[in-house]
């Protein structure tokens, strides 16, 4: 896993890969085997399903 920030209420499951400088906000859920790129911003309540791949510099809002 990279050097990322996740809010305490966010849930990042095992085997997920999160890129450097990515931020994961309140109540977000990142499922197993997902890949999130560098410098991403996943907003409040975002749900990323199993095996999803997201590139670098992506912003996803609720």
mmCIF file of the N, C-alpha and C atoms, coordinates in Angstrom:
data_MODEL
# 
_entry.id   MODEL 
# 
loop_
_atom_site.group_PDB 
_atom_site.id 
_atom_site.type_symbol 
_atom_site.label_atom_id 
_atom_site.label_alt_id 
_atom_site.label_comp_id 
_atom_site.label_asym_id 
_atom_site.label_entity_id 
_atom_site.label_seq_id 
_atom_site.pdbx_PDB_ins_code 
_atom_site.Cartn_x 
_atom_site.Cartn_y 
_atom_site.Cartn_z 
_atom_site.occupancy 
_atom_site.B_iso_or_equiv 
_atom_site.pdbx_formal_charge 
_atom_site.auth_seq_id 
_atom_site.auth_comp_id 
_atom_site.auth_asym_id 
_atom_site.auth_atom_id 
_atom_site.pdbx_PDB_model_num 
ATOM 1   N N  . UNK A 1 1  ? 0.835   -1.188 0.000   1.00 0.00 ? 1  UNK A N  1 
ATOM 2   C CA . UNK A 1 1  ? 0.000   0.000  0.000   1.00 0.00 ? 1  UNK A CA 1 
ATOM 3   C C  . UNK A 1 1  ? 0.870   1.238  0.000   1.00 0.00 ? 1  UNK A C  1 
ATOM 4   N N  . UNK A 1 2  ? 0.319   2.286  -0.574  1.00 0.00 ? 2  UNK A N  1 
ATOM 5   C CA . UNK A 1 2  ? 1.058   3.539  -0.631  1.00 0.00 ? 2  UNK A CA 1 
ATOM 6   C C  . UNK A 1 2  ? 0.886   4.381  0.618   1.00 0.00 ? 2  UNK A C  1 
ATOM 7   N N  . UNK A 1 3  ? 1.404   5.563  0.556   1.00 0.00 ? 3  UNK A N  1 
ATOM 8   C CA . UNK A 1 3  ? 1.296   6.538  1.637   1.00 0.00 ? 3  UNK A CA 1 
ATOM 9   C C  . UNK A 1 3  ? 0.041   7.370  1.381   1.00 0.00 ? 3  UNK A C  1 
ATOM 10  N N  . UNK A 1 4  ? -1.093  6.952  1.932   1.00 0.00 ? 4  UNK A N  1 
ATOM 11  C CA . UNK A 1 4  ? -2.370  7.626  1.695   1.00 0.00 ? 4  UNK A CA 1 
ATOM 12  C C  . UNK A 1 4  ? -3.017  7.999  3.020   1.00 0.00 ? 4  UNK A C  1 
ATOM 13  N N  . UNK A 1 5  ? -4.091  8.816  2.935   1.00 0.00 ? 5  UNK A N  1 
ATOM 14  C CA . UNK A 1 5  ? -4.841  9.214  4.126   1.00 0.00 ? 5  UNK A CA 1 
ATOM 15  C C  . UNK A 1 5  ? -6.261  8.673  4.017   1.00 0.00 ? 5  UNK A C  1 
ATOM 16  N N  . UNK A 1 6  ? -6.734  8.027  5.083   1.00 0.00 ? 6  UNK A N  1 
ATOM 17  C CA . UNK A 1 6  ? -8.111  7.545  5.133   1.00 0.00 ? 6  UNK A CA 1 
ATOM 18  C C  . UNK A 1 6  ? -8.746  8.022  6.431   1.00 0.00 ? 6  UNK A C  1 
ATOM 19  N N  . UNK A 1 7  ? -9.952  8.568  6.332   1.00 0.00 ? 7  UNK A N  1 
ATOM 20  C CA . UNK A 1 7  ? -10.700 8.992  7.507   1.00 0.00 ? 7  UNK A CA 1 
ATOM 21  C C  . UNK A 1 7  ? -10.955 7.764  8.389   1.00 0.00 ? 7  UNK A C  1 
ATOM 22  N N  . UNK A 1 8  ? -10.995 7.937  9.708   1.00 0.00 ? 8  UNK A N  1 
ATOM 23  C CA . UNK A 1 8  ? -11.229 6.792  10.606  1.00 0.00 ? 8  UNK A CA 1 
ATOM 24  C C  . UNK A 1 8  ? -12.523 6.022  10.320  1.00 0.00 ? 8  UNK A C  1 
ATOM 25  N N  . UNK A 1 9  ? -13.533 6.677  9.743   1.00 0.00 ? 9  UNK A N  1 
ATOM 26  C CA . UNK A 1 9  ? -14.786 5.985  9.445   1.00 0.00 ? 9  UNK A CA 1 
ATOM 27  C C  . UNK A 1 9  ? -14.757 5.267  8.092   1.00 0.00 ? 9  UNK A C  1 
ATOM 28  N N  . UNK A 1 10 ? -13.722 5.479  7.302   1.00 0.00 ? 10 UNK A N  1 
ATOM 29  C CA . UNK A 1 10 ? -13.586 4.796  6.008   1.00 0.00 ? 10 UNK A CA 1 
ATOM 30  C C  . UNK A 1 10 ? -13.124 3.360  6.241   1.00 0.00 ? 10 UNK A C  1 
ATOM 31  N N  . UNK A 1 11 ? -13.513 2.483  5.336   1.00 0.00 ? 11 UNK A N  1 
ATOM 32  C CA . UNK A 1 11 ? -13.120 1.073  5.448   1.00 0.00 ? 11 UNK A CA 1 
ATOM 33  C C  . UNK A 1 11 ? -12.378 0.660  4.176   1.00 0.00 ? 11 UNK A C  1 
ATOM 34  N N  . UNK A 1 12 ? -11.107 0.324  4.332   1.00 0.00 ? 12 UNK A N  1 
ATOM 35  C CA . UNK A 1 12 ? -10.285 -0.150 3.219   1.00 0.00 ? 12 UNK A CA 1 
ATOM 36  C C  . UNK A 1 12 ? -9.998  -1.626 3.471   1.00 0.00 ? 12 UNK A C  1 
ATOM 37  N N  . UNK A 1 13 ? -10.521 -2.492 2.602   1.00 0.00 ? 13 UNK A N  1 
ATOM 38  C CA . UNK A 1 13 ? -10.381 -3.932 2.808   1.00 0.00 ? 13 UNK A CA 1 
ATOM 39  C C  . UNK A 1 13 ? -8.995  -4.438 2.405   1.00 0.00 ? 13 UNK A C  1 
ATOM 40  N N  . UNK A 1 14 ? -8.678  -5.631 2.888   1.00 0.00 ? 14 UNK A N  1 
ATOM 41  C CA . UNK A 1 14 ? -7.391  -6.269 2.600   1.00 0.00 ? 14 UNK A CA 1 
ATOM 42  C C  . UNK A 1 14 ? -7.168  -6.427 1.102   1.00 0.00 ? 14 UNK A C  1 
ATOM 43  N N  . UNK A 1 15 ? -5.912  -6.461 0.731   1.00 0.00 ? 15 UNK A N  1 
ATOM 44  C CA . UNK A 1 15 ? -5.480  -6.660 -0.651  1.00 0.00 ? 15 UNK A CA 1 
ATOM 45  C C  . UNK A 1 15 ? -5.847  -5.511 -1.575  1.00 0.00 ? 15 UNK A C  1 
ATOM 46  N N  . UNK A 1 16 ? -6.250  -4.382 -1.033  1.00 0.00 ? 16 UNK A N  1 
ATOM 47  C CA . UNK A 1 16 ? -6.463  -3.185 -1.842  1.00 0.00 ? 16 UNK A CA 1 
ATOM 48  C C  . UNK A 1 16 ? -5.141  -2.453 -1.968  1.00 0.00 ? 16 UNK A C  1 
ATOM 49  N N  . UNK A 1 17 ? -4.922  -1.834 -3.113  1.00 0.00 ? 17 UNK A N  1 
ATOM 50  C CA . UNK A 1 17 ? -3.703  -1.058 -3.334  1.00 0.00 ? 17 UNK A CA 1 
ATOM 51  C C  . UNK A 1 17 ? -4.103  0.398  -3.511  1.00 0.00 ? 17 UNK A C  1 
ATOM 52  N N  . UNK A 1 18 ? -3.586  1.252  -2.644  1.00 0.00 ? 18 UNK A N  1 
ATOM 53  C CA . UNK A 1 18 ? -3.922  2.674  -2.655  1.00 0.00 ? 18 UNK A CA 1 
ATOM 54  C C  . UNK A 1 18 ? -2.644  3.453  -2.935  1.00 0.00 ? 18 UNK A C  1 
ATOM 55  N N  . UNK A 1 19 ? -2.683  4.327  -3.938  1.00 0.00 ? 19 UNK A N  1 
ATOM 56  C CA . UNK A 1 19 ? -1.503  5.089  -4.323  1.00 0.00 ? 19 UNK A CA 1 
ATOM 57  C C  . UNK A 1 19 ? -1.166  6.221  -3.367  1.00 0.00 ? 19 UNK A C  1 
ATOM 58  N N  . UNK A 1 20 ? 0.057   6.698  -3.491  1.00 0.00 ? 20 UNK A N  1 
ATOM 59  C CA . UNK A 1 20 ? 0.545   7.805  -2.663  1.00 0.00 ? 20 UNK A CA 1 
ATOM 60  C C  . UNK A 1 20 ? -0.308  9.060  -2.833  1.00 0.00 ? 20 UNK A C  1 
ATOM 61  N N  . UNK A 1 21 ? -0.452  9.786  -1.745  1.00 0.00 ? 21 UNK A N  1 
ATOM 62  C CA . UNK A 1 21 ? -1.150  11.074 -1.700  1.00 0.00 ? 21 UNK A CA 1 
ATOM 63  C C  . UNK A 1 21 ? -2.636  10.987 -2.037  1.00 0.00 ? 21 UNK A C  1 
ATOM 64  N N  . UNK A 1 22 ? -3.212  9.805  -1.946  1.00 0.00 ? 22 UNK A N  1 
ATOM 65  C CA . UNK A 1 22 ? -4.654  9.647  -2.149  1.00 0.00 ? 22 UNK A CA 1 
ATOM 66  C C  . UNK A 1 22 ? -5.366  9.893  -0.828  1.00 0.00 ? 22 UNK A C  1 
ATOM 67  N N  . UNK A 1 23 ? -6.545  10.522 -0.911  1.00 0.00 ? 23 UNK A N  1 
ATOM 68  C CA . UNK A 1 23 ? -7.351  10.808 0.279   1.00 0.00 ? 23 UNK A CA 1 
ATOM 69  C C  . UNK A 1 23 ? -8.688  10.092 0.170   1.00 0.00 ? 23 UNK A C  1 
ATOM 70  N N  . UNK A 1 24 ? -9.065  9.427  1.254   1.00 0.00 ? 24 UNK A N  1 
ATOM 71  C CA . UNK A 1 24 ? -10.320 8.682  1.318   1.00 0.00 ? 24 UNK A CA 1 
ATOM 72  C C  . UNK A 1 24 ? -11.128 9.266  2.470   1.00 0.00 ? 24 UNK A C  1 
ATOM 73  N N  . UNK A 1 25 ? -12.296 9.806  2.155   1.00 0.00 ? 25 UNK A N  1 
ATOM 74  C CA . UNK A 1 25 ? -13.073 10.568 3.131   1.00 0.00 ? 25 UNK A CA 1 
ATOM 75  C C  . UNK A 1 25 ? -14.090 9.716  3.881   1.00 0.00 ? 25 UNK A C  1 
ATOM 76  N N  . UNK A 1 26 ? -14.908 10.390 4.713   1.00 0.00 ? 26 UNK A N  1 
ATOM 77  C CA . UNK A 1 26 ? -15.873 9.779  5.641   1.00 0.00 ? 26 UNK A CA 1 
ATOM 78  C C  . UNK A 1 26 ? -16.726 8.690  4.989   1.00 0.00 ? 26 UNK A C  1 
ATOM 79  N N  . UNK A 1 27 ? -16.863 7.593  5.698   1.00 0.00 ? 27 UNK A N  1 
ATOM 80  C CA . UNK A 1 27 ? -17.800 6.512  5.377   1.00 0.00 ? 27 UNK A CA 1 
ATOM 81  C C  . UNK A 1 27 ? -17.595 5.895  3.994   1.00 0.00 ? 27 UNK A C  1 
ATOM 82  N N  . UNK A 1 28 ? -16.433 6.080  3.393   1.00 0.00 ? 28 UNK A N  1 
ATOM 83  C CA . UNK A 1 28 ? -16.144 5.433  2.112   1.00 0.00 ? 28 UNK A CA 1 
ATOM 84  C C  . UNK A 1 28 ? -15.778 3.976  2.355   1.00 0.00 ? 28 UNK A C  1 
ATOM 85  N N  . UNK A 1 29 ? -15.985 3.153  1.324   1.00 0.00 ? 29 UNK A N  1 
ATOM 86  C CA . UNK A 1 29 ? -15.711 1.718  1.439   1.00 0.00 ? 29 UNK A CA 1 
ATOM 87  C C  . UNK A 1 29 ? -14.963 1.275  0.186   1.00 0.00 ? 29 UNK A C  1 
ATOM 88  N N  . UNK A 1 30 ? -13.756 0.777  0.388   1.00 0.00 ? 30 UNK A N  1 
ATOM 89  C CA . UNK A 1 30 ? -12.935 0.274  -0.702  1.00 0.00 ? 30 UNK A CA 1 
ATOM 90  C C  . UNK A 1 30 ? -12.862 -1.239 -0.548  1.00 0.00 ? 30 UNK A C  1 
ATOM 91  N N  . UNK A 1 31 ? -13.432 -1.971 -1.509  1.00 0.00 ? 31 UNK A N  1 
ATOM 92  C CA . UNK A 1 31 ? -13.497 -3.434 -1.421  1.00 0.00 ? 31 UNK A CA 1 
ATOM 93  C C  . UNK A 1 31 ? -12.167 -4.080 -1.784  1.00 0.00 ? 31 UNK A C  1 
ATOM 94  N N  . UNK A 1 32 ? -12.065 -5.391 -1.501  1.00 0.00 ? 32 UNK A N  1 
ATOM 95  C CA . UNK A 1 32 ? -10.811 -6.112 -1.707  1.00 0.00 ? 32 UNK A CA 1 
ATOM 96  C C  . UNK A 1 32 ? -10.387 -6.147 -3.179  1.00 0.00 ? 32 UNK A C  1 
ATOM 97  N N  . UNK A 1 33 ? -9.075  -6.211 -3.355  1.00 0.00 ? 33 UNK A N  1 
ATOM 98  C CA . UNK A 1 33 ? -8.428  -6.311 -4.666  1.00 0.00 ? 33 UNK A CA 1 
ATOM 99  C C  . UNK A 1 33 ? -8.663  -5.108 -5.570  1.00 0.00 ? 33 UNK A C  1 
ATOM 100 N N  . UNK A 1 34 ? -9.068  -3.993 -5.005  1.00 0.00 ? 34 UNK A N  1 
ATOM 101 C CA . UNK A 1 34 ? -9.216  -2.763 -5.783  1.00 0.00 ? 34 UNK A CA 1 
ATOM 102 C C  . UNK A 1 34 ? -7.880  -2.048 -5.860  1.00 0.00 ? 34 UNK A C  1 
ATOM 103 N N  . UNK A 1 35 ? -7.696  -1.273 -6.917  1.00 0.00 ? 35 UNK A N  1 
ATOM 104 C CA . UNK A 1 35 ? -6.481  -0.488 -7.083  1.00 0.00 ? 35 UNK A CA 1 
ATOM 105 C C  . UNK A 1 35 ? -6.863  0.964  -7.327  1.00 0.00 ? 35 UNK A C  1 
ATOM 106 N N  . UNK A 1 36 ? -6.382  1.840  -6.465  1.00 0.00 ? 36 UNK A N  1 
ATOM 107 C CA . UNK A 1 36 ? -6.631  3.274  -6.579  1.00 0.00 ? 36 UNK A CA 1 
ATOM 108 C C  . UNK A 1 36 ? -5.285  3.929  -6.866  1.00 0.00 ? 36 UNK A C  1 
ATOM 109 N N  . UNK A 1 37 ? -5.234  4.788  -7.868  1.00 0.00 ? 37 UNK A N  1 
ATOM 110 C CA . UNK A 1 37 ? -3.973  5.409  -8.262  1.00 0.00 ? 37 UNK A CA 1 
ATOM 111 C C  . UNK A 1 37 ? -3.485  6.476  -7.292  1.00 0.00 ? 37 UNK A C  1 
ATOM 112 N N  . UNK A 1 38 ? -2.448  7.173  -7.712  1.00 0.00 ? 38 UNK A N  1 
ATOM 113 C CA . UNK A 1 38 ? -1.843  8.244  -6.916  1.00 0.00 ? 38 UNK A CA 1 
ATOM 114 C C  . UNK A 1 38 ? -2.653  9.529  -7.040  1.00 0.00 ? 38 UNK A C  1 
ATOM 115 N N  . UNK A 1 39 ? -2.601  10.342 -5.990  1.00 0.00 ? 39 UNK A N  1 
ATOM 116 C CA . UNK A 1 39 ? -3.199  11.683 -5.981  1.00 0.00 ? 39 UNK A CA 1 
ATOM 117 C C  . UNK A 1 39 ? -4.699  11.680 -6.262  1.00 0.00 ? 39 UNK A C  1 
ATOM 118 N N  . UNK A 1 40 ? -5.403  10.665 -5.783  1.00 0.00 ? 40 UNK A N  1 
ATOM 119 C CA . UNK A 1 40 ? -6.856  10.601 -5.963  1.00 0.00 ? 40 UNK A CA 1 
ATOM 120 C C  . UNK A 1 40 ? -7.567  11.168 -4.739  1.00 0.00 ? 40 UNK A C  1 
ATOM 121 N N  . UNK A 1 41 ? -8.824  11.534 -4.929  1.00 0.00 ? 41 UNK A N  1 
ATOM 122 C CA . UNK A 1 41 ? -9.648  12.060 -3.852  1.00 0.00 ? 41 UNK A CA 1 
ATOM 123 C C  . UNK A 1 41 ? -10.994 11.344 -3.924  1.00 0.00 ? 41 UNK A C  1 
ATOM 124 N N  . UNK A 1 42 ? -11.263 10.461 -2.960  1.00 0.00 ? 42 UNK A N  1 
ATOM 125 C CA . UNK A 1 42 ? -12.522 9.726  -2.917  1.00 0.00 ? 42 UNK A CA 1 
ATOM 126 C C  . UNK A 1 42 ? -13.394 10.357 -1.845  1.00 0.00 ? 42 UNK A C  1 
ATOM 127 N N  . UNK A 1 43 ? -14.475 10.998 -2.270  1.00 0.00 ? 43 UNK A N  1 
ATOM 128 C CA . UNK A 1 43 ? -15.313 11.782 -1.377  1.00 0.00 ? 43 UNK A CA 1 
ATOM 129 C C  . UNK A 1 43 ? -16.136 10.955 -0.402  1.00 0.00 ? 43 UNK A C  1 
ATOM 130 N N  . UNK A 1 44 ? -16.902 11.665 0.397   1.00 0.00 ? 44 UNK A N  1 
ATOM 131 C CA . UNK A 1 44 ? -17.737 11.078 1.448   1.00 0.00 ? 44 UNK A CA 1 
ATOM 132 C C  . UNK A 1 44 ? -18.685 10.024 0.872   1.00 0.00 ? 44 UNK A C  1 
ATOM 133 N N  . UNK A 1 45 ? -18.674 8.845  1.479   1.00 0.00 ? 45 UNK A N  1 
ATOM 134 C CA . UNK A 1 45 ? -19.628 7.800  1.135   1.00 0.00 ? 45 UNK A CA 1 
ATOM 135 C C  . UNK A 1 45 ? -19.364 7.070  -0.171  1.00 0.00 ? 45 UNK A C  1 
ATOM 136 N N  . UNK A 1 46 ? -18.212 7.242  -0.768  1.00 0.00 ? 46 UNK A N  1 
ATOM 137 C CA . UNK A 1 46 ? -17.909 6.576  -2.037  1.00 0.00 ? 46 UNK A CA 1 
ATOM 138 C C  . UNK A 1 46 ? -17.734 5.077  -1.801  1.00 0.00 ? 46 UNK A C  1 
ATOM 139 N N  . UNK A 1 47 ? -18.275 4.280  -2.713  1.00 0.00 ? 47 UNK A N  1 
ATOM 140 C CA . UNK A 1 47 ? -18.156 2.819  -2.650  1.00 0.00 ? 47 UNK A CA 1 
ATOM 141 C C  . UNK A 1 47 ? -17.414 2.343  -3.890  1.00 0.00 ? 47 UNK A C  1 
ATOM 142 N N  . UNK A 1 48 ? -16.287 1.664  -3.678  1.00 0.00 ? 48 UNK A N  1 
ATOM 143 C CA . UNK A 1 48 ? -15.508 1.088  -4.773  1.00 0.00 ? 48 UNK A CA 1 
ATOM 144 C C  . UNK A 1 48 ? -15.614 -0.428 -4.645  1.00 0.00 ? 48 UNK A C  1 
ATOM 145 N N  . UNK A 1 49 ? -16.158 -1.077 -5.664  1.00 0.00 ? 49 UNK A N  1 
ATOM 146 C CA . UNK A 1 49 ? -16.435 -2.512 -5.599  1.00 0.00 ? 49 UNK A CA 1 
ATOM 147 C C  . UNK A 1 49 ? -15.173 -3.356 -5.804  1.00 0.00 ? 49 UNK A C  1 
ATOM 148 N N  . UNK A 1 50 ? -15.324 -4.653 -5.690  1.00 0.00 ? 50 UNK A N  1 
ATOM 149 C CA . UNK A 1 50 ? -14.234 -5.620 -5.817  1.00 0.00 ? 50 UNK A CA 1 
ATOM 150 C C  . UNK A 1 50 ? -13.586 -5.522 -7.203  1.00 0.00 ? 50 UNK A C  1 
ATOM 151 N N  . UNK A 1 51 ? -12.252 -5.567 -7.235  1.00 0.00 ? 51 UNK A N  1 
ATOM 152 C CA . UNK A 1 51 ? -11.461 -5.626 -8.466  1.00 0.00 ? 51 UNK A CA 1 
ATOM 153 C C  . UNK A 1 51 ? -11.547 -4.385 -9.355  1.00 0.00 ? 51 UNK A C  1 
ATOM 154 N N  . UNK A 1 52 ? -11.994 -3.267 -8.823  1.00 0.00 ? 52 UNK A N  1 
ATOM 155 C CA . UNK A 1 52 ? -12.058 -2.026 -9.603  1.00 0.00 ? 52 UNK A CA 1 
ATOM 156 C C  . UNK A 1 52 ? -10.672 -1.402 -9.659  1.00 0.00 ? 52 UNK A C  1 
ATOM 157 N N  . UNK A 1 53 ? -10.321 -0.850 -10.820 1.00 0.00 ? 53 UNK A N  1 
ATOM 158 C CA . UNK A 1 53 ? -9.039  -0.161 -10.989 1.00 0.00 ? 53 UNK A CA 1 
ATOM 159 C C  . UNK A 1 53 ? -9.315  1.285  -11.375 1.00 0.00 ? 53 UNK A C  1 
ATOM 160 N N  . UNK A 1 54 ? -8.723  2.204  -10.619 1.00 0.00 ? 54 UNK A N  1 
ATOM 161 C CA . UNK A 1 54 ? -8.890  3.638  -10.847 1.00 0.00 ? 54 UNK A CA 1 
ATOM 162 C C  . UNK A 1 54 ? -7.505  4.225  -11.067 1.00 0.00 ? 54 UNK A C  1 
ATOM 163 N N  . UNK A 1 55 ? -7.367  5.047  -12.098 1.00 0.00 ? 55 UNK A N  1 
ATOM 164 C CA . UNK A 1 55 ? -6.068  5.630  -12.445 1.00 0.00 ? 55 UNK A CA 1 
ATOM 165 C C  . UNK A 1 55 ? -5.633  6.731  -11.494 1.00 0.00 ? 55 UNK A C  1 
ATOM 166 N N  . UNK A 1 56 ? -4.599  7.441  -11.885 1.00 0.00 ? 56 UNK A N  1 
ATOM 167 C CA . UNK A 1 56 ? -4.041  8.537  -11.096 1.00 0.00 ? 56 UNK A CA 1 
ATOM 168 C C  . UNK A 1 56 ? -4.844  9.823  -11.282 1.00 0.00 ? 56 UNK A C  1 
ATOM 169 N N  . UNK A 1 57 ? -4.810  10.686 -10.267 1.00 0.00 ? 57 UNK A N  1 
ATOM 170 C CA . UNK A 1 57 ? -5.390  12.032 -10.325 1.00 0.00 ? 57 UNK A CA 1 
ATOM 171 C C  . UNK A 1 57 ? -6.896  12.033 -10.583 1.00 0.00 ? 57 UNK A C  1 
ATOM 172 N N  . UNK A 1 58 ? -7.607  11.068 -10.019 1.00 0.00 ? 58 UNK A N  1 
ATOM 173 C CA . UNK A 1 58 ? -9.050  10.945 -10.203 1.00 0.00 ? 58 UNK A CA 1 
ATOM 174 C C  . UNK A 1 58 ? -9.766  11.451 -8.956  1.00 0.00 ? 58 UNK A C  1 
ATOM 175 N N  . UNK A 1 59 ? -10.871 12.184 -9.178  1.00 0.00 ? 59 UNK A N  1 
ATOM 176 C CA . UNK A 1 59 ? -11.714 12.649 -8.078  1.00 0.00 ? 59 UNK A CA 1 
ATOM 177 C C  . UNK A 1 59 ? -13.086 12.006 -8.249  1.00 0.00 ? 59 UNK A C  1 
ATOM 178 N N  . UNK A 1 60 ? -13.563 11.314 -7.198  1.00 0.00 ? 60 UNK A N  1 
ATOM 179 C CA . UNK A 1 60 ? -14.886 10.698 -7.217  1.00 0.00 ? 60 UNK A CA 1 
ATOM 180 C C  . UNK A 1 60 ? -15.656 11.243 -6.029  1.00 0.00 ? 60 UNK A C  1 
ATOM 181 N N  . UNK A 1 61 ? -16.826 11.820 -6.316  1.00 0.00 ? 61 UNK A N  1 
ATOM 182 C CA . UNK A 1 61 ? -17.661 12.370 -5.251  1.00 0.00 ? 61 UNK A CA 1 
ATOM 183 C C  . UNK A 1 61 ? -18.898 11.513 -5.085  1.00 0.00 ? 61 UNK A C  1 
ATOM 184 N N  . UNK A 1 62 ? -19.566 11.690 -3.928  1.00 0.00 ? 62 UNK A N  1 
ATOM 185 C CA . UNK A 1 62 ? -20.777 10.925 -3.673  1.00 0.00 ? 62 UNK A CA 1 
ATOM 186 C C  . UNK A 1 62 ? -21.910 11.433 -4.515  1.00 0.00 ? 62 UNK A C  1 
# 
